Amino acid sequence: MGGYLCCTYQDQAVPRGQLIRPHPYGPPERCFYTERDITSYPGYTLYPYGKGLALFIPWPVGKAFDFGRQPQMTQWMGALLEKELEVFPVETTAPACVEITLCRRDPKSLLLHLINESGCMAGIWSKPLPIGEVSVSLPCPKPARVVSLNHEPCQWDWADGRLTILTPLHALLTALRVEYERGVFS
């Protein structure tokens, strides 16, 4: 698969893990690596930046996931984000076929997309199955309001630093905007 980016790191960069050289892909009893295949190259690095921390993965993690479709890759990425960067995922009642994307639009709002991928198989799209009502919970400051951009009804509640939204997902996409009276994000 290739694609490892050999870099020279600054002194503050903290290497984590070790790159294992490419080896055959297949059944573990026939395709395995040995200690000679473990290199001194880092699997990823952490670098303090401003008030935060930068995570650098010098190999194509998306391509690796696409190659094998192994759920362990998504579990590893989730654990990495939680452990190293303290980025915690949203909690949801939606099934795994629902892709959830959260992004900051500006200092006064967040945008939450729920994409129903139940109609997608091997990159070919057909009409998605209706999912029904789903709940999404995420840590954030208390909003002034939550608005559905496709005019679906949505209920929301905020308690103990978590926003919980209840909304139907019958079509391909539900988009919600979380709005604040003044800028809370820099």
Long-range contacts (C-beta under 8 A, 24 or more apart in sequence): 1-60, 1-63, 1-64, 1-67, 3-59, 3-60, 3-63, 4-41, 4-58, 4-59, 5-58, 5-59, 6-41, 6-58, 7-56, 7-58, 9-42, 9-45, 9-47, 10-47, 12-47, 12-48, 13-45, 13-46, 13-47, 13-56, 14-45, 14-46, 14-47, 15-42, 15-44, 15-45, 16-42, 16-43, 16-44, 16-45, 16-46, 16-84, 17-42, 17-43, 17-44, 18-42, 18-43, 19-43, 19-59, 25-68, 44-80, 46-84, 53-84, 53-85, 55-80, 55-81, 55-84, 55-85, 88-139, 90-136, 90-137, 90-138, 91-136, 91-137, 91-138, 92-134, 92-135, 92-136, 92-137, 93-134, 93-135, 94-131, 94-134, 94-135, 94-136, 94-169, 95-131, 98-131, 98-134, 98-169, 100-136, 102-138, 104-185, 105-177, 106-183, 106-185, 107-183, 107-184, 107-185, 107-186, 108-179, 108-180, 108-181, 108-182, 108-183, 108-184, 108-185, 109-177, 109-178, 109-179, 109-180, 110-140, 110-177, 110-178, 110-185, 111-175, 111-176, 111-177, 111-178, 112-136, 112-138, 112-165, 112-175, 112-176, 112-177, 112-178, 113-173, 113-174, 113-175, 113-176, 114-167, 114-169, 114-173, 114-174, 114-175, 114-176, 115-172, 115-173, 116-169, 116-171, 116-172, 116-173, 119-172, 128-171, 128-172, 130-169, 130-170, 130-171, 131-168, 131-169, 131-170, 132-168, 132-169, 132-170, 133-166, 133-167, 133-168, 133-169, 134-166, 134-167, 134-168, 134-169, 135-164, 135-165, 135-166, 136-164, 136-165, 136-167, 137-162, 137-163, 137-164, 137-165, 138-162, 138-163, 139-163, 140-178, 141-180, 141-184, 143-178, 143-179, 143-180, 144-179, 144-180, 144-181, 145-179, 146-176, 146-177, 146-178, 146-179, 147-176, 147-177, 147-179, 148-174, 148-175, 148-176, 149-175, 149-176, 149-177, 150-174, 150-175
